[in-house]
Amino acid sequence: MQEGKRGRRRLRGETEGRRVLRPKRGSSPPPQSEPKMAAAAAERAHARPRALQCGSPAAPTTHRLRAPASQDALAPECLLAWSSAPPRALSGRLRRGPSRVPRAARAQAASSTSSFLPPSPPPLPPTAATAAAAAAAAAAASSSSPPTPRACASHNAPLPGRDCSIPVGCGGEGQNVRAERAVYGSDWITRRWAKTYLYLPLQASSRGGVAHFPPPPPGFGERVGGRPCAPPSAGGWRLRRLRVKQLPAVAVERLSLLQAGLLCSLRIRRSAAYSVGRPGPRHTLDHGRFLHMGTQASQSIAAQLHNPAPVDCPRAVSRTSESDPAKHGEQHEGQHYSIPLQDLKTIFPHGLPPRFLMQVKTFSEASLMVRKPALELLHYLKNTNFAHPAVRYILYGEKGTGKTLSLCHGVHFCAKQNWLILHIPDAHRWVKNCHNLMQSTYNKQRLDQPLEASTWLKNFKTSNERFLSQIKVQEKYVWNKRESTEKGSPLGEVVEQGLTRVRNATDAVGIILKELRKQSSSGTFHLLVAVDGVNALWGRTTLNREDKSLIAPEELTLIYNLRKLVKNDWHGGAIVLTLSQTGSLFKPRSAYLPQELLGKEGFDALDPFIPILVSNYNPKEFESCIQYYLENSWLQHEKAHTEEGIKELLFLSSANPGQLERLCAYL
Amino acid sequence: MAAPSVKAVRGWSGLALAVRGGIPLRIAGLSQVRGSHYGPEYQDPQIDKHYHRKPISELTEQEKHERELRKTQFVKAAPATKTSSVFEDPLVSKFTNMMMKGGNKVLARLLMTQTLEALKRKQFEKYHAASAEEQAMIERNPYTIFHQALKNCEPVIGLVPILKGGHFYQVPVPLAERRRRFLAMKWMITECREKKHRRTLMPDKLSDELLQAFHNQGPVVKRKHDMHKMAEANRALAHYRWW
């Protein structure tokens, strides 16, 4: 037993005076042959409890990340880049305190600026500040840009006289202030980007050197602070806060063409944020303004930037009189169309989100916004080839972005085109909180859910009344000793049997699904299978048998039959599915990608499918939504009508449709 | 953390107790709970974002001087509940805090927002069902209803037990503004918690009560009237009050 100098046994790998480099969950530690800087950087990165997995070589076992292909090329640069990134944010989203500058930056700034003394140091003259920043930048070994907070080091000390309630870097501090706030920590960013990275095709060619990431997923938060690995020419981009008064003339000109107020950050950052070797963002928006925009929005806004066409005035028309979904096109994007309430009862006896129903009841009208994902889905549905196997379309996106309503838009279209709609409103309801499970008579291994099945049958009957008499069953079904359905009898009889005899409801549902799948290829009708929350079919259940053993989803008859229906082995229709984390079981709140929610089994079962991303509102849609609320006098708060109020709504909701709706509900 | 301004009492020894404003601090075994721990030199934080957004060029000399002075002064920390949001309402915040139980601000705020939403939806339903003349009379702004309802519940005069001659007498006393607001909110919350059916949700109960109080009806306004009547009945004891 060896004793070290200080009389205690040292652990293998432990160096004196330094923290032990331990690999993060599943990843191996960086190779020893790296330059010192990278090693120090790696240590710093690992020291943080929520350090990044940017350079993790081994495939992490977390469900969130898949390892990038060529990790070694990335590891040193990534670590380098991330090490000098601004510190991670506080747990709260909105920060109220003096800005935190990375220790390295602060130390360098302190050494370079002599006036950095409490209690109230005089502000540095601009030249000194920039000189200090330049000196600090030169001092930093990294080729990537140092974080900009360094320049305002004089303001970052915890001065006793400073009004700590208000963050540093507001207007009124002039050009000296470069304080940028990392609202979202770097690890959050990487996680987000890593998720996108794993799902979208890997751009192997663009990798190497500084990390190149594909465009961030929707709802991507705005990140402030000098991101050292700012890829100048990557397809990826970051949102930053932009200060209006520091705009170059060109950007101001463009800004004047665009909708006022809300769009500053996006426009400007796109044109000016990137330049090789520059430290951080050049422009900052009014303090506290964020704009969380999806990829589509960024692309559309980028397009608008390059083609500065005159845009509609902010209070544009929010409604369209075109109530037929078949005629909806790009010109209707962002506008609301209303569904007659009579149609609502027949087409949507179930399937609309509960908050939407409340809104319908309050406004006495059902208005749905025409959005890009829905238009895309409608385009696909219009061009369905009924001779080919049914194509699966999966609507996915973050929580509250409008997947269910996009699905409903598609269902409305198909109903107008006289398709047969098989709409399962929420598959999660079939795997949790179910009472009165019965052993199935058809197959002893499986379990029936009579209540859920009978509810669904009732709604199915309401929505597809006219088909029930046309479609005839092609087999004889014996229910029990006395009752049976003959071959050739209409499907309505099966439905009636399921409704009257609740015991047989589940089997009736199974029969309907089987018959419709078989007969859709005959060409008499087109079949639309719409399932909301399809990830429930391959998840876990919270149901137990009497002996408290867990039930797997495939042991439920309804789920078993539904799984067969969403297979693409039939033709004559289409399958539209939605992923939903909201009602899901044992899935983290941040999961929204198909791989995360479906799991391996579900993904393999649904592969191949066409994914349709549903993201947050773009500025036009946001304006349209606000305008709709104003027209209906839904925004009653006197400040909600002002520009400031709307900006605040945008900030608070980050253009997320669900959040915006909830916010406006009590304002 | 702000340094507590404990004035060292000179000339005493041993059992010296620091006294501030007549209230002894640091009694053995007791820790201060209520009351500000800030000394008088601490300034209130400036929350107003327009104050901070004013560019230097637009400041007058006096304002510039004031800002320079502020840099040398101690400033209290802004409470976490105060925001520079345009939608902030101090009365709503106070009501939320009074509804809060066990520090569960999330739940209290949720209930408050749901109450305001319920108020709005009920009024919208009435609005759509009413004729054109009646529509002008229906108030749909939940904040207006909330403020007006609580104002209608505020008592003007209250009763205070005063000890005289070995007996406690209920003496009518004019109430301070903050006491009135407090009583209105307290009565409203107590009424909803205790007197309603236990299966009803708080937003529904509250929105009903607020609507009734807005129209000067309902049990809370009745309680206010009862208080006034009792004060009127004990009018003779008014001279027991010495302030």
Contacts between the chains, C-beta under 8 A, distances in Angstrom:
chain1	res1	chain2	res2	distance
A	96	B	78	7.0
A	119	B	72	7.1
A	120	B	71	4.8
A	120	B	72	5.7
A	159	B	71	7.3
A	160	B	74	6.3
A	161	B	70	6.8
A	161	B	71	4.1
A	161	B	72	5.1
A	161	B	73	6.0
A	161	B	74	7.5
A	161	B	75	7.3
A	162	B	71	7.2
A	162	B	75	7.4
A	163	B	45	5.7
A	163	B	46	5.8
A	163	B	70	6.9
A	163	B	75	4.9
A	164	B	45	7.6
A	164	B	75	6.7
A	164	B	77	6.0
A	164	B	78	7.6
A	165	B	45	3.9
A	165	B	46	7.5
A	165	B	47	6.5
A	165	B	75	7.4
A	165	B	77	6.5
A	165	B	78	3.0
A	165	B	82	7.8
A	166	B	45	7.4
A	166	B	46	6.9
A	166	B	47	7.5
A	166	B	49	7.8
A	166	B	52	5.6
A	166	B	78	7.8
A	170	B	49	7.3
A	170	B	52	4.4
A	170	B	53	6.1
A	171	B	52	7.0
A	171	B	53	4.3
A	171	B	54	7.5
A	171	B	55	6.2
A	172	B	52	5.8
A	172	B	53	6.1
A	172	B	54	5.6
A	172	B	55	5.6
A	172	B	56	5.8
A	173	B	56	7.9
A	174	B	55	7.9
A	174	B	56	6.0
A	286	B	53	7.7
A	287	B	49	7.8
A	287	B	53	7.7
A	288	B	49	7.7
A	358	B	121	7.2
A	361	B	125	7.9
A	362	B	121	5.3
A	362	B	124	5.0
A	362	B	125	7.1
A	363	B	124	7.7
A	364	B	128	5.6
A	633	B	140	6.7
A	634	B	120	8.0
A	636	B	120	6.5
A	636	B	140	5.6
A	636	B	141	4.1
A	636	B	142	6.6
A	636	B	143	7.4
A	637	B	87	6.0
A	637	B	141	7.2
A	637	B	143	6.2
A	638	B	141	7.8
A	639	B	86	4.2
A	639	B	87	6.0
A	640	B	87	7.4
A	642	B	86	7.2
A	644	B	86	5.2
A	645	B	86	5.2
A	645	B	87	7.0
A	648	B	85	6.1
A	648	B	86	5.7
A	648	B	87	6.9
A	665	B	113	7.6
A	665	B	117	4.5
A	665	B	120	7.2
A	666	B	113	4.2
A	666	B	114	7.6
A	666	B	116	4.1
A	666	B	117	4.6
A	666	B	120	7.2
A	666	B	142	7.0
A	667	B	87	6.2
